[in-house]
Amino acid sequence: MSGADPLTRSAECLADAQRVVVLTGAGMSRESGVPTFRDALTGLWSRYDPMQLATPEAFAHDPSLVFDWYFERWRRARAASPHAGHDALVRLALRFERFTIITQNVDGLHQRAGSSEVIELHGSLEAFRCSDEGHPWDPSQFGASAGADHSTAVPVCDACGASIRPGVVWFGESLPDNAVRSAWASVEAADAVLVVGTSAIVYPAAELPLVAQRQGASVIEINPDRTPLSQVTTVAWVERAGAALPALVKRLEQTESK
Ligand code: BV8
């Protein structure tokens, strides 16, 4: 691999790839205006630590507070739009035999951009459900506004009366079996993995690039900050998703047209 710039080296990794996997984290949504977990929470939420809110214990302790936070995040996700980086992934998918996006994000932006093969490792803000039997619950029917005192009465399931909870995977909860199976199968078969916008410290998701690398795939990290993965990746591209991904697609298209 030449000592060329990260764009050139990333394009070289993808030039002969047939099966590509993209692992995205909250940094992928940052340029759509969706804050990452590590962004300081603002406004009403500034005094809370998301890691303390995204757990079953938090929901048991204060269901209104946790429900409010997720309902607010659902509204913000609905109001957000995919950015040029999401669009670039849709175009990139057309260039390979297999192209799978594995996302830790729960905001649905990849699907809204038009990506078709998306594995949601940590669930979705669209998948509110009842906490007993998993009956689906449609947040768009719920008119509450997140009150300043976070006192929204948590809605209950029409079918079984249990409290409604967000359809996300909390810390301490297991990931959906089918998502884990598909995600591990895709990285075990990958020629190249793009890791975009994740701090690479949440497991088991953070294991995925290492599984790919162990079977010989090249791993390209796109992140403006360094992470625990940066020193082991084939390419550590210190750049924003919204800048790097469109540049990568453009380079591959230019190379092809020569
Ligand atoms: C599990 C959904 C088995 C919810 C999320 C004790 C008990 C139980 C488990 C554990 C334990 N101790 C440790 C664990 C394991 C734990 C874990 O990994 N903890 C960490 C903190 C060490 N994992 C689990 O609990 C998982 N389950 O292990 O099950 C089990 C079961 C029972 C008992 C034992 C074991 C479940 C993990 C899933 C948690 N749910 N999300 C919600 O969204 O509310 S994780 C959530 O946080 C996000 O999905 C994300 O993955 C993670 C981190 O959030 P962020 O930091 O915001 O985002 P990210 O990491 O992606 O970082 C942002 C990055 O973007 C940064 O690097 C930044 O530089 C970069 N960036 C910024 N701008 C840009 C950018 N990049 C590109 N472009 C830009 N413009």
Residues whose N, C-alpha, C, O or C-beta is under 5 A from the ligand:
A	BS01	BV8	G25 A26 G27 M28 R30 E31 T36 F37 R38 A54 Q104 N105 V106 H122 V168 V169 W170 F171 G172 E173 S174 L175 G197 T198 S199 A200 I201 V202 Y203 P204 I222 N223 P224 D225 E239 R240 A241
